[in-house]
Amino acid sequence: MKVFEKFFFIFLFIILSSLSLSAEEKISVAVMDLKSDGVPVKTTIAISNLLRNELINQKRFIVIERSQIDMILKEQGLQQTGCTDQSCAVEMGRLLSARKIIVGEVVGVKEKFIITIRIIDVQSGVSAFSAKEEVNGEFNLGKGVENIVNYLSERIEVSSKTMTGYYLRGVIPGWGQNYAGKETKGFIMFGTFIATGAFSLYSYWDYNKKSNDYDSLKAGLSQKEYNDKYNAKCDAADLFTIGVSLFAATYVINWIDILVFSKPDFGPVKTAGYYQGSFNISTAMNQLDGNKIRFSYDYRF
């Protein structure tokens, strides 16, 4: 029975790991440096950095760092400042593996700053929505950026069905089905999982108790007493075997359902601009290296 104890603790560790890994999934967001119109460039860059910091403070997004953006774009021979239209922003989003791209501009009118930004969905290639904030004076820029981010945060869809999230949740029967939108099946699967698990634990406890009762018998008792205790131990062992078998069967059925029947439509997933599970060739011009051809194979689970 010590094997069962080891198995139980390993299984518990897997469940706890899946709970932490499949917490609320976050989408990646890239903030491009805002355009400057009548405003010093250093002020516009500062506002762009404020946007990134406020998005990070929301704890709902994976915000790509500016240094990482510059590094990836440099590898492709591109620059943030040369990307002004929507199609260019979408292409940059694919290169950066971002789900959303934030672009916009800062217009200076006397002592007033007018900050206008747009959220572009990389997959669809369209502007999802926009926001505008008028700020009086540089000292109020922080509050103005905070207002914009709060407005956008309420409108950006954070969670999405991904293969990673689906299969991680499949570790706990019923959770993956619920994630896929099969709530009734998920409830039944989870209920069966809890019931068989509880039955297995009870039968294990009962076996240990009756085994200890038999092992603690003293000499001098009647043969009937020995036989009764031994039979009780054997019956408890059989009950425990049934409990573990039911629990294992529930888990196997759960994974058959996860792999075959309940799998949702994840849609095409792209990583750094490439479709998952495909071989891709991309070209980029680099002023230092000339024509550079990059071969890559990318698969995202």
NORGI-V589723 format. One record per residue. N is the residue number from 1. NEAR is the number of other ideal C-beta (glycine too) atoms within 12 Angstrom. Layout:
n=<N	N>
near=<NEAR	NEAR>
This chain:
n=<1	2	3	4	5	6	7	8	9	10	11	12	13	14	15	16	17	18	19	20	21	22	23	24	25	26	27	28	29	30	31	32	33	34	35	36	37	38	39	40	41	42	43	44	45	46	47	48	49	50	51	52	53	54	55	56	57	58	59	60	61	62	63	64	65	66	67	68	69	70	71	72	73	74	75	76	77	78	79	80	81	82	83	84	85	86	87	88	89	90	91	92	93	94	95	96	97	98	99	100	101	102	103	104	105	106	107	108	109	110	111	112	113	114	115	116	117	118	119	120	121	122	123	124	125	126	127	128	129	130	131	132	133	134	135	136	137	138	139	140	141	142	143	144	145	146	147	148	149	150	151	152	153	154	155	156	157	158	159	160	161	162	163	164	165	166	167	168	169	170	171	172	173	174	175	176	177	178	179	180	181	182	183	184	185	186	187	188	189	190	191	192	193	194	195	196	197	198	199	200	201	202	203	204	205	206	207	208	209	210	211	212	213	214	215	216	217	218	219	220	221	222	223	224	225	226	227	228	229	230	231	232	233	234	235	236	237	238	239	240	241	242	243	244	245	246	247	248	249	250	251	252	253	254	255	256	257	258	259	260	261	262	263	264	265	266	267	268	269	270	271	272	273	274	275	276	277	278	279	280	281	282	283	284	285	286	287	288	289	290	291	292	293	294	295	296	297	298	299	300	301>
near=<22	10	11	24	15	12	19	20	14	14	25	18	15	19	24	17	16	25	17	13	18	27	17	19	24	27	32	33	40	41	45	44	37	39	30	25	20	18	28	15	19	14	25	33	24	25	42	37	25	35	43	31	21	33	37	22	18	26	15	27	33	25	34	35	21	26	13	22	36	22	16	29	31	20	23	30	21	26	20	34	21	17	28	21	18	25	18	25	38	30	29	39	39	35	36	39	29	39	35	44	44	48	38	35	26	39	25	27	15	12	16	20	37	29	43	26	42	31	40	36	27	38	26	19	21	18	24	26	22	22	29	21	32	23	30	17	16	23	11	20	33	24	21	31	36	24	24	40	36	21	22	34	30	16	19	30	24	23	17	25	24	28	30	22	29	32	27	26	36	38	29	32	38	33	32	38	35	28	36	30	16	25	17	15	25	27	17	22	36	28	20	25	35	20	20	28	28	18	24	32	24	21	29	30	21	25	29	22	21	27	23	17	21	25	14	13	22	12	8	8	15	12	11	11	17	19	15	18	25	21	17	23	27	18	20	28	25	18	25	29	21	22	28	29	18	23	32	22	19	30	30	18	26	36	25	19	28	33	18	11	18	33	23	23	14	23	14	18	29	30	29	30	29	24	21	23	17	18	13	21	15	24	16	24	16	18	13	11	15	11	13	18	14	23	12	20	17	23	17	19	15>
